[in-house]
Amino acid sequence: MFRAGRRVDGVYVQIIVAPTTAARGRTGYVIARKVLARAVDRNRIRRKLREIVRAQRATLAALDVIIRVKRAANRIEQDAAAGEALRLLTGFAARG
């Protein structure tokens, strides 16, 4: 995925997408401890991202997706990262 997938970078997240080899698409989340030191914060943003992916499930069914959080130090940035992920995923879904 990291080598062959199409990438799109935002300020807060990076989305990597490739056609799935499984029956349905899968999603992975990469949230480094350097980006968010506290596990509570990593879990919070992961929950937000999962909800976004759940809402886009039908349009992402044929894709494997990795969402990598690059920066999200506080709650405001975490909300901005979730919004950016939604915008980028919607763009991939619209392109096909």
C-alpha positions in Angstrom: 0.0 0.0 0.0 2.7 2.5 1.0 4.6 1.9 -2.3 1.9 1.4 -4.8 -1.0 3.4 -3.5 -2.1 6.9 -4.7 -1.4 9.5 -2.1 -3.0 12.8 -1.3 -1.5 15.1 1.3 -3.3 17.6 3.4 -2.0 19.8 6.3 -3.1 17.3 9.0 -3.6 13.9 7.2 -2.2 11.9 4.4 -4.6 9.5 2.6 -3.2 6.5 0.7 -5.6 4.6 -1.6 -5.2 1.4 -3.7 -7.7 -0.9 -5.3 -8.6 -3.7 -2.9 -7.6 -7.3 -3.4 -10.1 -8.6 -0.8 -13.8 -8.9 -1.2 -14.4 -5.5 0.3 -12.2 -2.5 1.1 -10.2 -2.2 4.3 -9.1 0.8 6.2 -6.0 1.4 8.3 -5.1 4.2 10.7 -1.5 5.4 11.3 -1.3 7.7 14.3 2.3 8.0 15.7 3.1 8.6 19.3 5.2 11.5 18.1 2.2 13.2 16.7 -0.1 12.6 19.7 1.7 11.6 22.8 -1.3 10.6 24.9 -3.2 7.4 24.1 -6.5 9.2 24.9 -5.9 11.7 22.1 -4.8 9.0 19.6 -8.0 7.0 20.4 -10.2 10.1 20.2 -9.0 11.0 16.7 -9.2 7.3 15.6 -12.9 7.2 16.7 -13.5 10.4 14.7 -11.8 9.0 11.6 -13.7 5.7 11.9 -17.0 7.5 11.9 -16.0 9.4 8.8 -15.0 6.1 7.0 -18.2 4.5 8.2 -20.3 7.2 6.5 -18.3 6.8 3.3 -18.4 3.0 3.3 -20.5 2.5 0.2 -18.2 4.7 -1.9 -15.0 3.2 -0.6 -16.1 -0.4 -0.9 -13.6 -1.2 -3.7 -10.6 0.6 -2.1 -8.1 -0.1 0.6 -7.4 3.1 2.5 -4.7 4.2 4.9 -5.3 7.4 6.9 -2.0 8.7 8.3 -2.3 11.6 10.8 0.6 14.0 10.3 -0.3 16.7 12.8 -3.0 17.2 15.4 -1.7 18.5 18.6 -4.9 19.7 20.3 -8.7 19.2 20.0 -9.2 22.0 17.5 -6.5 20.5 15.2 -8.0 17.0 15.7 -11.4 18.3 14.5 -9.7 20.0 11.6 -7.8 16.8 10.8 -11.1 14.8 10.8 -12.7 17.4 8.5 -9.8 17.3 6.2 -9.9 13.5 6.0 -13.6 13.7 5.1 -12.9 16.2 2.3 -10.0 14.1 0.9 -11.9 10.8 1.1 -14.9 12.4 -0.6 -12.5 13.5 -3.4 -11.3 10.0 -3.9 -14.8 8.6 -3.9 -15.9 11.2 -6.5 -12.9 10.3 -8.8 -13.8 6.6 -8.7 
